[in-house]
Amino acid sequence: MGASRAEVGRRANEVIVPVTITRPFLISVKEVTNKEFAQYRANHDSGASVHPSLAADNNPVANVSWEDAVQYCNWLSQREGRTPAYKAEFGQWVPVYPLTDGYRLPTEAEWALAIRYAGQRQASKFSWGAKWPPPKESGNFADRSAIELVPSVLPAYDDGFASTAPVGSFKPNALGVYDGSGNVAEWVNDFYTVPTPGQTTPVVDPTGPDRGTSHVVRGSSWRHAGQTELRLSFRDYSGQARPDVGFRVARFAD
């Protein structure tokens, strides 16, 4: 995980950390949609006041907090008779450790393996390859269609969507995972921290810090146009819902 200091656009929180993942896991190929989330919580508003498309049934749910996302995961687990992966503790939702068989957000390491590596030996810099700027139909980013909604855009790029797009509208990665870059950025399981530089021994099945005030957000969104944010090693964090952040689910393979 992380990126070389020599990589253009790299931020200081992208510390290189060797990781080993030992447990097979499943990850949803598409981001959770408004229609799917509405089965759990009717009348959720993903940001229709920002742009009408944000509320479309087949567009990814957005404007959800980390707590909203993990409660949806628990609801999915209970529907299938699985052990909930999160619990309320002292007024805060936290993961259950060791991780259960239930639905949950992917760990940051799992997200990186499935989306940044996508079954390849080497990590990809961008979802479309190594060259900048993105070629046509690479994903749903801040472009000419979004010029009235975002502060900066890719001036020579037009994906046809001012905000979010229906999930799976663009080509998937080599594992068949859609929208790992663009559409909405995604909550992952981990509390946010900046790793200690210089680690050489692989961290096995990391789940992040036990406690924190913010959670990691991975991937770029419809609001992003910069080379920094569109790289697959980009790490963000937040403590609140945003109209450009959603999620996908994961669980261990049976």
URURLIN-V942192 format. One record per residue. N is the residue number from 0. RES is the residue in three letters. PSI is psi in whole degrees, -180 to 180 (NA if undefined). NEAR is the number of other ideal C-beta (glycine too) atoms within 12 Angstrom. Layout:
# URURLIN-V942192
<<N,RES,PSI,NEAR> <N,RES,PSI,NEAR>>
This chain:
# URURLIN-V942192
<<0,MET,158,36> <1,GLY,-180,32> <2,ALA,155,28> <3,SER,144,15> <4,ARG,-21,15> <5,ALA,-10,9> <6,GLU,128,22> <7,VAL,127,19> <8,GLY,-7,24> <9,ARG,138,23> <10,ARG,162,22> <11,ALA,-21,15> <12,ASN,1,27> <13,GLU,54,33> <14,VAL,137,24> <15,ILE,124,26> <16,VAL,122,29> <17,PRO,137,18> <18,VAL,142,29> <19,THR,127,15> <20,ILE,123,28> <21,THR,-21,15> <22,ARG,125,22> <23,PRO,141,15> <24,PHE,160,28> <25,LEU,144,22> <26,ILE,139,38> <27,SER,137,37> <28,VAL,-19,22> <29,LYS,155,31> <30,GLU,150,52> <31,VAL,132,43> <32,THR,167,38> <33,ASN,-41,36> <34,LYS,-43,23> <35,GLU,-43,32> <36,PHE,-32,37> <37,ALA,-23,23> <38,GLN,-29,18> <39,TYR,-44,28> <40,ARG,102,23> <41,ALA,151,10> <42,ASN,21,12> <43,HIS,140,30> <44,ASP,111,22> <45,SER,-1,42> <46,GLY,39,33> <47,ALA,-29,20> <48,SER,-24,13> <49,VAL,-48,24> <50,HIS,134,27> <51,PRO,-35,18> <52,SER,-23,31> <53,LEU,-25,40> <54,ALA,1,28> <55,ALA,145,27> <56,ASP,-47,20> <57,ASN,6,26> <58,ASN,156,41> <59,PRO,142,49> <60,VAL,141,45> <61,ALA,-179,44> <62,ASN,34,34> <63,VAL,138,43> <64,SER,169,27> <65,TRP,-40,38> <66,GLU,-39,27> <67,ASP,-44,32> <68,ALA,-43,46> <69,VAL,-29,37> <70,GLN,-34,28> <71,TYR,-42,40> <72,CYS,-44,44> <73,ASN,-40,32> <74,TRP,-43,27> <75,LEU,-43,33> <76,SER,-45,29> <77,GLN,-33,19> <78,ARG,-31,16> <79,GLU,7,17> <80,GLY,25,11> <81,ARG,162,23> <82,THR,123,22> <83,PRO,142,29> <84,ALA,-5,37> <85,TYR,154,33> <86,LYS,155,23> <87,ALA,127,15> <88,GLU,116,13> <89,PHE,42,8> <90,GLY,11,8> <91,GLN,140,20> <92,TRP,132,28> <93,VAL,155,28> <94,PRO,151,36> <95,VAL,126,25> <96,TYR,140,20> <97,PRO,156,14> <98,LEU,140,31> <99,THR,-174,23> <100,ASP,2,23> <101,GLY,172,33> <102,TYR,145,39> <103,ARG,176,47> <104,LEU,146,48> <105,PRO,146,44> <106,THR,161,38> <107,GLU,-39,44> <108,ALA,-41,36> <109,GLU,-42,42> <110,TRP,-47,44> <111,ALA,-40,37> <112,LEU,-44,35> <113,ALA,-33,38> <114,ILE,-40,46> <115,ARG,-37,37> <116,TYR,-40,27> <117,ALA,43,30> <118,GLY,3,17> <119,GLN,162,17> <120,ARG,-29,9> <121,GLN,145,13> <122,ALA,145,29> <123,SER,145,29> <124,LYS,-49,29> <125,PHE,165,38> <126,SER,-26,40> <127,TRP,-5,30> <128,GLY,-143,24> <129,ALA,-9,18> <130,LYS,151,15> <131,TRP,140,22> <132,PRO,176,23> <133,PRO,138,35> <134,PRO,171,20> <135,LYS,139,17> <136,GLU,35,20> <137,SER,-22,31> <138,GLY,-180,46> <139,ASN,97,47> <140,PHE,177,50> <141,ALA,114,37> <142,ASP,-164,35> <143,ARG,-30,21> <144,SER,-25,26> <145,ALA,12,35> <146,ILE,-26,18> <147,GLU,-6,14> <148,LEU,-20,28> <149,VAL,156,26> <150,PRO,-28,12> <151,SER,149,20> <152,VAL,166,25> <153,LEU,106,33> <154,PRO,-26,15> <155,ALA,17,15> <156,TYR,139,30> <157,ASP,108,22> <158,ASP,-4,34> <159,GLY,2,22> <160,PHE,125,36> <161,ALA,-37,29> <162,SER,-127,40> <163,THR,162,49> <164,ALA,160,36> <165,PRO,138,26> <166,VAL,143,38> <167,GLY,17,25> <168,SER,-18,28> <169,PHE,168,32> <170,LYS,136,25> <171,PRO,171,25> <172,ASN,-174,32> <173,ALA,-19,20> <174,LEU,-3,22> <175,GLY,16,18> <176,VAL,127,37> <177,TYR,151,35> <178,ASP,32,44> <179,GLY,-21,49> <180,SER,129,42> <181,GLY,179,49> <182,ASN,-100,49> <183,VAL,146,51> <184,ALA,168,45> <185,GLU,133,53> <186,TRP,142,51> <187,VAL,177,46> <188,ASN,-30,46> <189,ASP,142,38> <190,PHE,152,30> <191,TYR,138,26> <192,THR,164,23> <193,VAL,118,20> <194,PRO,156,26> <195,THR,126,15> <196,PRO,158,14> <197,GLY,7,11> <198,GLN,135,16> <199,THR,-22,10> <200,THR,127,11> <201,PRO,138,16> <202,VAL,128,25> <203,VAL,124,15> <204,ASP,56,24> <205,PRO,146,34> <206,THR,7,33> <207,GLY,-177,36> <208,PRO,157,24> <209,ASP,-28,15> <210,ARG,164,18> <211,GLY,-179,22> <212,THR,-17,14> <213,SER,161,24> <214,HIS,155,44> <215,VAL,139,41> <216,VAL,128,41> <217,ARG,154,47> <218,GLY,160,48> <219,SER,176,41> <220,SER,-178,44> <221,TRP,-14,49> <222,ARG,-6,40> <223,HIS,138,39> <224,ALA,-7,34> <225,GLY,154,25> <226,GLN,-34,26> <227,THR,-52,26> <228,GLU,-30,35> <229,LEU,-8,39> <230,ARG,146,38> <231,LEU,-11,44> <232,SER,-3,39> <233,PHE,132,40> <234,ARG,128,39> <235,ASP,175,32> <236,TYR,159,29> <237,SER,161,31> <238,GLY,9,20> <239,GLN,167,18> <240,ALA,149,27> <241,ARG,151,32> <242,PRO,1,32> <243,ASP,17,41> <244,VAL,128,44> <245,GLY,-143,48> <246,PHE,165,50> <247,ARG,165,45> <248,VAL,163,41> <249,ALA,166,42> <250,ARG,164,32> <251,PHE,147,27> <252,ALA,141,12> <253,ASP,NA,11>>
